Amino acid sequence: MNAPLSRPRRSSGFTLVELCITAGVVALLAAVALPSYRDHLLQAGRVDAVAALTRLQAAQEQHRSVHGLYAAQLGALRGVGTVSPEGRYAVSMALSGAEGYRATATARAGGAQAGDRECSALTLDVVQGFATPGPSARCWRR
């Protein structure tokens, strides 16, 4: 009688080729996803600048209603500082005539928003109570 043929036993686990292919797919997905995630974080961080400039605008309108003019310095405004609420932006302001001012929130060097090339400085130009956001409406979207 013939002895039954024995099948070669297959070992369990992954081969080196399978592991290399998996590592390649993971690296490709990471290369695509990480820049998009970073852009999303920068966009979310702009909310800090919007909050600072909105707070400044409200304080300026309150000052104008009491004194008849916009404040020339940030120190004259209640609840407004030179740094945004989360500390990502430096806030500054300059009068642009008797009836207007320009407020700017600039990303702080070395901070979380420092790499935001598209919207490193958000501006708010106000003339007679009417505000124009800058540099583009895209920077102000949430």
C-alpha positions as CSV (number, residue, x, y, z in Angstrom):
1,M,0.0,0.0,0.0
2,N,1.0,3.5,-0.6
3,A,1.4,5.8,2.2
4,P,-0.8,8.9,2.1
5,L,1.0,12.0,0.7
6,S,1.6,14.5,3.4
7,R,0.9,18.1,2.6
8,P,3.5,20.6,3.4
9,R,2.4,22.4,6.6
10,R,1.9,26.1,6.1
11,S,3.1,28.2,9.0
12,S,0.8,30.8,10.4
13,G,1.8,34.5,10.3
14,F,2.7,37.1,7.7
15,T,5.4,37.0,5.2
16,L,8.0,39.8,4.8
17,V,6.4,40.8,1.5
18,E,3.0,41.2,3.1
19,L,4.4,43.3,5.9
20,C,6.3,45.5,3.4
21,I,3.1,46.1,1.4
22,T,1.1,46.9,4.5
23,A,3.8,49.4,5.7
24,G,3.9,51.0,2.2
25,V,0.1,51.5,2.3
26,V,0.2,53.0,5.8
27,A,3.0,55.4,4.8
28,L,1.0,56.5,1.7
29,L,-2.1,57.1,3.7
30,A,-0.1,59.1,6.3
31,A,1.5,61.2,3.6
32,V,-1.9,62.2,2.3
33,A,-3.7,62.6,5.6
34,L,-1.2,64.6,7.7
35,P,-1.0,67.8,5.6
36,S,-4.8,67.9,5.4
37,Y,-5.1,67.4,9.2
38,R,-2.5,70.2,9.8
39,D,-4.5,72.6,7.6
40,H,-7.6,71.7,9.5
41,L,-5.8,72.5,12.8
42,L,-4.6,75.9,11.5
43,Q,-8.1,76.8,10.3
44,A,-9.6,75.9,13.7
45,G,-6.9,78.0,15.4
46,R,-8.0,81.1,13.5
47,V,-11.1,81.1,15.7
48,D,-8.9,82.6,18.4
49,A,-8.1,85.6,16.2
50,V,-11.7,86.0,15.2
51,A,-12.7,86.0,18.9
52,A,-10.1,88.6,19.8
53,L,-11.0,90.9,17.0
54,T,-14.7,90.5,17.6
55,R,-14.2,91.3,21.3
56,L,-12.1,94.4,20.3
57,Q,-14.8,95.6,18.0
58,A,-17.5,95.3,20.7
59,A,-15.3,97.2,23.2
60,Q,-14.6,99.9,20.6
61,E,-18.4,100.3,19.9
62,Q,-19.0,100.5,23.6
63,H,-16.3,103.1,24.0
64,R,-17.7,105.1,21.1
65,S,-21.2,105.1,22.5
66,V,-19.9,106.6,25.8
67,H,-17.2,109.0,24.5
68,G,-18.3,109.7,21.0
69,L,-15.0,108.5,19.5
70,Y,-13.1,105.3,19.1
71,A,-10.3,104.6,21.6
72,A,-6.8,105.3,20.3
73,Q,-5.2,102.6,22.4
74,L,-6.0,99.1,23.5
75,G,-5.5,100.0,27.1
76,A,-8.6,102.2,27.0
77,L,-10.8,99.3,26.2
78,R,-12.3,97.0,28.8
79,G,-11.7,93.3,28.4
80,V,-9.2,93.7,25.5
81,G,-5.6,92.8,25.7
82,T,-2.5,92.6,23.4
83,V,-2.8,88.8,23.2
84,S,-5.8,86.7,21.9
85,P,-7.8,84.6,24.5
86,E,-5.9,81.4,23.7
87,G,-2.5,83.2,23.2
88,R,-2.1,82.3,19.6
89,Y,-2.2,85.8,18.2
90,A,-0.8,89.3,19.1
91,V,-3.5,91.9,18.9
92,S,-2.9,95.5,17.8
93,M,-4.9,98.5,16.7
94,A,-4.5,101.9,15.0
95,L,-6.9,104.7,14.3
96,S,-7.6,105.4,10.6
97,G,-9.1,108.9,10.9
98,A,-11.7,110.2,13.3
99,E,-14.3,107.6,12.4
100,G,-12.4,104.4,12.0
101,Y,-9.7,102.0,13.0
102,R,-7.9,98.9,11.9
103,A,-7.4,96.0,14.3
104,T,-5.0,93.3,13.5
105,A,-4.4,89.8,15.0
106,T,-1.0,88.5,13.9
107,A,0.1,84.9,14.6
108,R,2.8,84.8,17.3
109,A,6.2,83.6,16.3
110,G,6.9,80.1,17.5
111,G,3.2,79.6,18.4
112,A,0.7,77.1,17.1
113,Q,-0.4,79.4,14.2
114,A,3.1,80.4,13.1
115,G,2.8,78.0,10.1
116,D,-0.4,79.6,8.8
117,R,0.9,81.2,5.7
118,E,-2.5,82.0,4.1
119,C,-3.9,83.8,7.1
120,S,-1.0,84.7,9.4
121,A,-2.6,88.2,10.1
122,L,-6.3,88.7,10.3
123,T,-7.5,92.3,10.0
124,L,-10.7,94.2,10.8
125,D,-11.2,97.6,9.2
126,V,-14.0,99.6,10.8
127,V,-15.3,102.9,9.4
128,Q,-18.3,104.5,11.0
129,G,-19.3,101.2,12.6
130,F,-19.1,99.1,9.4
131,A,-16.6,96.4,9.6
132,T,-14.6,94.8,6.7
133,P,-12.8,91.6,7.6
134,G,-9.5,90.8,5.9
135,P,-7.3,89.6,4.3
136,S,-10.1,87.4,2.8
137,A,-13.4,86.1,3.9
138,R,-11.9,82.6,3.8
139,C,-9.7,83.4,6.8
140,W,-12.8,84.3,8.9
141,R,-14.7,81.1,8.2
142,R,-15.0,78.5,10.9
